[in-house]
């Protein structure tokens, strides 16, 4: 599993429109092969900046499967007009994680 990480700088005054468009766009990405989950969070300190985290089964599910699909063109049409500048997207492999003591679920990479 890999995690896609993107800080999305949304143009000032368009935050509500962006959130509405993202509500439509999330259904597009969620239907893609290899998609596991996503979260979109808004910065408290910089309200025009959003953090997008998407979990994929493989890197290629994102970079080749999703980005090479017709569905990606729909995603672009809905969202790319909001960004200034265009976001940097990076991919991460999990090294370690932790959960509260007493949690019954095992955390991947936990000691």
N, C-alpha and C positions, 0 to 999 in steps of 0.2 A: 504494500500500500504506500502511496505517496500523497503528500499534501501540497496542493497548489496554494500559494500565498500571493495576494495582490492587495496593495493599498490603492484604493480608487479615489482620486481627487475629483470630486464633483463640483462643477462650476457653481459659484455662489448664486443662491436664489432658486436653484433647480433641484434641491434636495428632495422635496416631496414628489416632484415629477419622476425623479430617478427611482425613488422607492416604489412608486406605482409601477413603473416599467420593469423594475427588477422582480416584482411580484408575478408578472407575466413570464419573464425570461427564465425564472427558476424552474418552471415546468419543462422548458426545453432541455436544459442541461440535466435535469433529474431523469429524463427518459433515455439518456445516452448509455451505450454499453460501457461498463467499467466504472460508472458513477457509483459512489458509495454514499456521500453526504455533502452538505454545504452549510455554511453559516455566513451571515452578513451582519456585521456589527458597525455601529456608528461611533466615531470618536467623541468622547466627552470634551476633550480639550480643543479639538479641531473639528467642529460639527460638519464640515464639508468633506471630511475624509472618512471613508468606509474601509473596513477590513473584510476581505472575502477570503474564506478558507474553503477549499473544495478537496475532498478526499476521493482519490481515484485508485482503482486496482493496480494500474501500471502507468508509467509516464506516457507511454504511447497511446493509452486510452484518451488522454487529454490532447497531447501534441499532434497526433496523427488522426485519431478517431474523431474527436470532437471538432478540433480546428479544421479538419479536412472535410467536414460534413456540410450538407445543405442547411442543417439546423443551426450551425454556427453563423451562417449568414443572417438568419432571423435574430439570433442573439446580438450580433453586431448592430443590426438595424434598430433594435430596441434600446441598446445601452451605450454604444461608443460615442454618441453625440454629446453625452454628459461630461466626458472626461477632459480635464485641462490641468496639467499635461496628461498624455496617455500613460496609463499605469505600467509599472514594471511588474512582471509576473515571474515568480521563482518557484521551484519545486523542492520539496524536502522529504528526506527519509527519517522516520522516527528513530531516535537514539535511545531515549528513555522517557518514562512518564511516571507519575505517582498518583495515588488516590489516598483519601483520608484513611487513617488507621481504622481497622475493623471493617473496611469495605469488603463485600463478598466477591466482587468482580475483580479478576486478575487484570492488571494493567500490562499492556505489551511492553516488553523491555524493562519491566520493574525488577528490582533485585530480590 
